Structures are given as structure tokens and as C-alpha cells.
């Protein structure tokens, strides 16, 4: 039989047949005097065995051991079953995450744990530009601290979104968004002072609700992002804030 007929009988494509020849799981018969390759029923049986192994998830490179040597394949089946169980667990976890993001009505590109807090401040009237910056920083921060310390970051966000603190956070955001080249020196100093008065204890506390500490490299990445999105005066106010907080911690 010709290759097209063999492929039809086995339920594969001619392209798949050629691939099996290339990887060496199915021998390619020599061409006859008419220039065509002729296959027989033994080739069909081997091809059906290949299809069966493929349906179980056996990689092509592992098939010769099963096709050409007497083996019950028990160890390989155990290996395949373990791999499938791990894959199912990953997919189940992924579906649960999708369901959670959907239930929160959160954008799919931000950490689900932080989505409610970002949405809260956006709805509370925080400036849109700073809301976008906070979103990007949160994505970066969540990645840098890792899943292990994510609960601590969530607790920190819970603190700053507390009804007793949230209005002050929004108010500061509005004032900070207006900082620019024409901001007076006195106004910049007042902004730093008011921030420390309102949020200093929250930033310097040593409890489990404090902002998670980061490595020097992580801090540099956060600083690099901030430096790119803020104007020079905002960067100066932020630097003064960081210095003031460091003084409190010293």
C-alpha cells in the first residue's frame, strides 16, 4: 500500500507519517522500481501501536523501548500518571485563580490579592495618573517580594485602606499629583511633614502589618520605575520622604 493509504487506514496524516520516519519510530521502506514506497500490514500494526502510545502521552523518543523490546511499561505509565496528576493540579489551581479574579471583577494583569485595594483607591477618587503608577508598582512589588511574603503585603494594604486612614491617603495623593516645577519650597516641606504625621507610624512599625522589607536590588528596581514616571519635583519630595522615614527608623 502507498503512504496515503497507510495514513488513511491508521487515521493519521501523511505529514505525521513522514515525521515518524524522521524520528526513527517507523522504518521507511525503500522505493520500488516504480519510484514509490510500499507499506504492508506490519507497518500498519506498528503505526497503530505508535498511535496508541501517543494517546497515552508517551513521548516519541521513549517509544522504541516499548515498540522494540519486551516491556510492560509499568514504570513509564507510573511516570506519565504522576506527570498528569501534577498537570491537573496546576490547571485546577489556575482555574481557581481565574474564578477569583472574575469574582473580584479585577483586571487579569494585576495580582488578585491586591486587586480589591487598587480598585478601592481608584473608586475613592485617587488621581488617575497616580492610580496607574500604584498599579504598576504593586505588580512589581508583588513579584519582588514573592508569594511567601504576599500575606504581609496584603495586610499592609488592608491597613492603608482602613476607613480611618484611607481619606488621608487619597488627600495626600491628590496633593502629590499637583507637585511640579512651580511648587513652592514651603509647600514641598509641608507635604513631607504632613505625610510623616499621618503615615509615619504605619511605615516604621515593626509588626507583621508593616510593609515587607526588600533586598537592595529590589529597592533599586522600584526606585528606577519611580524615577521614570515622576517629575523632578515629585522625585525630590519622595526622596525627602524616604530620608525622613529612614531618620525615624535610625
C-alpha positions, 0 to 999 in steps of 0.5 A, a space after each residue: 500500500 502507498 503512504 496515503 493509504 497507510 495514513 488513511 487506514 491508521 487515521 493519521 496524516 501523511 505529514 505525521 507519517 513522514 515525521 515518524 520516519 524522521 524520528 526513527 519510530 517507523 522504518 521507511 521502506 525503500 522505493 520500488 522500481 516504480 519510484 514509490 514506497 510500499 507499506 504492508 500490514 506490519 507497518 500498519 500494526 506498528 503505526 497503530 501501536 505508535 498511535 496508541 502510545 501517543 494517546 497515552 502521552 508517551 513521548 516519541 523518543 521513549 517509544 522504541 523501548 516499548 515498540 522494540 523490546 519486551 516491556 510492560 511499561 509499568 514504570 513509564 505509565 507510573 511516570 506519565 500518571 504522576 506527570 498528569 496528576 501534577 498537570 491537573 493540579 496546576 490547571 485546577 489551581 489556575 482555574 481557581 485563580 481565574 474564578 477569583 479574579 472574575 469574582 473580584 471583577 479585577 483586571 487579569 494583569 494585576 495580582 488578585 490579592 491586591 486587586 480589591 485595594 487598587 480598585 478601592 483607591 481608584 473608586 475613592 477618587 485617587 488621581 488617575 495618573 497616580 492610580 496607574 503608577 500604584 498599579 504598576 508598582 504593586 505588580 512589581 512589588 508583588 513579584 519582588 517580594 514573592 508569594 511567601 511574603 504576599 500575606 504581609 503585603 496584603 495586610 499592609 494594604 488592608 491597613 492603608 485602606 482602613 476607613 480611618 486612614 484611607 481619606 488621608 491617603 487619597 488627600 495626600 495623593 491628590 496633593 502629590 499629583 499637583 507637585 511640579 516645577 512651580 511648587 513652592 519650597 514651603 509647600 514641598 516641606 509641608 507635604 513631607 511633614 504632613 505625610 510623616 504625621 499621618 503615615 509615619 507610624 504605619 511605615 516604621 512599625 515593626 509588626 507583621 502589618 508593616 510593609 515587607 522589607 526588600 533586598 537592595 536590588 529590589 529597592 533599586 528596581 522600584 526606585 528606577 520605575 519611580 524615577 521614570 514616571 515622576 517629575 523632578 519635583 515629585 522625585 525630590 519630595 519622595 526622596 525627602 520622604 524616604 530620608 525622613 522615614 529612614 531618620 525615624 527608623 535610625 
